[in-house]
């Protein structure tokens, strides 16, 4: 007799496989594109699908609908770092901890978008630099918060830039997911010394 937990894990495994198939098809299509802009748009879609697949792969190995997000974050960081235009180092500090699946999936997408944005816009091809993802859990045992900071030491924000109104798709996705699905807040400001700092503050359940 197949248990409920085994059935749920199998569903996550199949979803992961289906998402990987979609990503492979998008890669094939990207290779056939003559337009550099179109090719990059499809490659961004591959990374978006990939971030969701990583969550489902992790869930397929768990007994419940909660995941250790540090492993997911590290894999997302490694996946996005492949697009780095120069000698840019990406690293994580702090701990995300255990998150519910309904938080982990949109958060993986948000992290993907924020990192893509930093690597694509903060550095030129010849530049070196760093992008650091910091995670801090806080709050009471029953009402927790997760504070995430993504900071680069790149060229900084353009004069007059408003992250709440910026029209690029990546930031639109971030705003929609953070403020909608995650019931959190999103800010994007100049870093204290150089570069840009993105701050995400979202409510999470207790890290058990």
C-alpha positions as CSV (number, residue, x, y, z in Angstrom):
1,X,0.0,0.0,0.0
2,X,1.4,3.4,-1.0
3,X,1.3,5.9,1.9
4,X,0.1,9.5,1.5
5,X,3.6,10.8,2.1
6,X,5.1,8.6,-0.6
7,X,2.4,9.7,-3.0
8,X,3.1,13.4,-2.3
9,X,6.9,12.9,-2.7
10,X,6.2,11.1,-6.1
11,X,4.1,14.1,-7.2
12,X,6.9,16.5,-6.4
13,X,9.3,14.3,-8.2
14,X,7.1,14.2,-11.3
15,X,6.6,18.0,-11.2
16,X,10.3,18.4,-11.0
17,X,10.9,16.2,-14.0
18,X,8.2,18.1,-16.0
19,X,9.8,21.4,-15.2
20,X,13.2,20.2,-16.2
21,X,11.7,19.1,-19.6
22,X,10.2,22.5,-20.0
23,X,13.6,24.1,-19.2
24,X,15.3,21.8,-21.8
25,X,12.8,22.8,-24.5
26,X,13.3,26.5,-23.7
27,X,17.1,26.0,-24.0
28,X,16.6,24.4,-27.4
29,X,14.5,27.3,-28.5
30,X,17.0,29.8,-27.2
31,X,19.7,28.2,-29.3
32,X,17.6,28.7,-32.5
33,X,16.9,32.4,-31.8
34,X,18.7,34.9,-34.0
35,X,17.9,37.8,-31.7
36,X,20.3,38.2,-28.7
37,X,17.5,39.9,-26.7
38,X,15.1,37.0,-27.5
39,X,17.8,34.4,-26.6
40,X,18.5,36.1,-23.2
41,X,14.8,36.3,-22.4
42,X,14.4,32.6,-23.0
43,X,17.5,31.9,-20.8
44,X,16.0,34.0,-18.0
45,X,12.9,31.9,-18.3
46,X,15.0,28.7,-18.0
47,X,16.4,30.0,-14.7
48,X,13.0,30.9,-13.4
49,X,11.7,27.4,-14.2
50,X,14.9,25.9,-12.8
51,X,14.4,27.7,-9.4
52,X,10.9,26.1,-9.0
53,X,12.3,22.7,-10.1
54,X,14.9,22.9,-7.3
55,X,12.2,23.4,-4.7
56,X,10.2,20.4,-6.0
57,X,13.3,18.2,-6.1
58,X,14.0,19.1,-2.4
59,X,10.3,18.4,-1.5
60,X,10.4,15.0,-3.2
61,X,13.1,14.0,-0.8
62,X,11.3,15.1,2.4
63,X,8.6,13.6,4.6
64,X,6.6,16.8,4.9
65,X,5.9,20.0,3.1
66,X,8.8,21.9,4.7
67,X,12.3,22.3,3.3
68,X,15.7,23.4,4.5
69,X,16.0,26.5,2.4
70,X,19.8,27.0,2.8
71,X,20.5,24.2,0.3
72,X,17.9,25.6,-2.2
73,X,19.4,29.1,-1.8
74,X,23.0,27.8,-2.5
75,X,21.8,26.0,-5.6
76,X,19.9,29.1,-6.9
77,X,23.0,31.2,-6.3
78,X,25.2,28.7,-8.2
79,X,22.7,28.6,-11.0
80,X,22.4,32.3,-11.5
81,X,26.2,32.9,-11.0
82,X,26.8,31.1,-14.3
83,X,25.6,34.2,-16.1
84,X,28.1,36.5,-14.3
85,X,29.6,38.8,-16.9
86,X,32.9,39.2,-15.2
87,X,34.8,37.9,-12.2
88,X,31.9,38.3,-9.8
89,X,31.8,36.2,-6.6
90,X,28.4,35.2,-5.2
91,X,28.1,34.0,-1.6
92,X,25.6,33.4,1.2
93,X,25.9,34.3,4.9
94,X,23.5,33.6,7.7
95,X,20.7,30.9,7.6
96,X,17.3,30.8,6.0
97,X,16.3,27.8,8.0
98,X,13.3,25.5,7.4
99,X,10.5,27.0,5.4
100,X,7.0,25.9,4.3
101,X,6.7,24.9,0.7
102,X,4.3,27.7,0.0
103,X,7.0,30.1,1.1
104,X,10.0,28.3,-0.4
105,X,8.7,28.2,-4.0
106,X,8.0,32.0,-4.5
107,X,11.1,32.9,-2.4
108,X,13.3,30.8,-4.7
109,X,11.9,32.7,-7.7
110,X,12.4,36.0,-5.9
111,X,16.0,35.2,-5.1
112,X,16.6,34.2,-8.7
113,X,15.2,37.5,-10.0
114,X,17.1,39.7,-7.5
115,X,20.4,37.9,-8.3
116,X,19.9,38.0,-12.0
117,X,19.2,41.7,-11.8
118,X,22.4,42.3,-9.8
119,X,24.6,40.3,-12.1
120,X,23.2,41.8,-15.3
121,X,23.1,45.5,-14.3
122,X,25.7,46.0,-11.5
123,X,28.8,44.9,-13.3
124,X,30.4,45.2,-16.8
125,X,32.1,42.3,-18.5
126,X,35.6,43.4,-17.4
127,X,34.7,44.1,-13.7
128,X,35.2,42.0,-10.7
129,X,33.0,42.2,-7.6
130,X,30.9,40.4,-5.1
131,X,27.2,39.8,-4.5
132,X,26.3,38.7,-1.0
133,X,23.0,37.1,0.1
134,X,22.4,37.5,3.9
135,X,19.6,35.8,5.7
136,X,18.5,36.4,9.3
137,X,15.6,34.7,11.2
138,X,14.0,36.6,14.0
139,X,10.8,37.2,15.9
140,X,8.9,35.2,18.5
141,X,8.6,31.4,18.3
142,X,5.1,31.7,16.9
143,X,5.4,34.8,14.8
144,X,8.8,34.8,13.0
145,X,10.3,37.0,10.3
146,X,12.9,36.3,7.7
147,X,15.1,39.3,6.7
148,X,17.0,38.8,3.5
149,X,19.6,41.3,2.2
150,X,21.2,41.0,-1.3
151,X,24.0,43.4,-1.7
152,X,26.4,44.0,-4.5
153,X,29.4,46.4,-4.8
154,X,28.7,47.3,-8.4
155,X,27.8,50.5,-10.2
156,X,24.8,51.4,-8.1
157,X,21.3,52.6,-9.0
158,X,20.7,55.1,-11.8
159,X,19.7,58.6,-10.7
160,X,16.0,58.9,-10.0
161,X,15.5,55.1,-10.0
162,X,12.3,54.0,-8.3
163,X,12.2,50.2,-7.6
164,X,8.5,50.3,-6.9
165,X,7.8,51.6,-10.4
166,X,10.6,50.1,-12.5
167,X,9.2,48.4,-15.5
168,X,11.6,45.5,-16.1
169,X,10.0,42.1,-15.8
170,X,12.3,40.8,-13.1
171,X,11.4,43.5,-10.6
172,X,7.7,43.2,-11.5
173,X,7.9,39.5,-10.6
174,X,9.7,40.3,-7.3
175,X,7.1,42.9,-6.3
176,X,4.2,40.7,-7.1
177,X,5.6,37.7,-5.2
178,X,6.9,39.5,-2.2
179,X,4.0,41.8,-1.6
180,X,1.3,39.3,-2.8
181,X,2.2,35.7,-2.2
182,X,4.7,36.2,0.6
183,X,2.9,39.2,2.4
184,X,6.2,40.8,2.9
185,X,8.0,44.0,1.9
186,X,10.6,44.8,-0.7
187,X,13.1,47.6,-0.8
188,X,16.0,48.6,-3.1
189,X,18.4,51.3,-2.0
190,X,22.0,52.4,-2.5
191,X,24.4,50.2,-0.4
192,X,26.2,52.0,2.5
193,X,29.5,52.2,0.7
194,X,29.1,51.2,-3.0
195,X,26.6,49.3,-5.1
196,X,23.0,48.4,-4.4
197,X,21.2,46.7,-1.5
198,X,17.9,44.8,-1.8
199,X,16.1,44.1,1.4
200,X,13.2,41.6,1.7
201,X,11.3,41.2,5.0
202,X,8.7,38.3,5.0
203,X,6.7,36.6,7.7
204,X,7.5,32.9,8.3
205,X,6.4,30.1,10.7
206,X,8.6,28.9,13.5
207,X,11.9,27.2,12.4
208,X,11.4,23.8,14.0
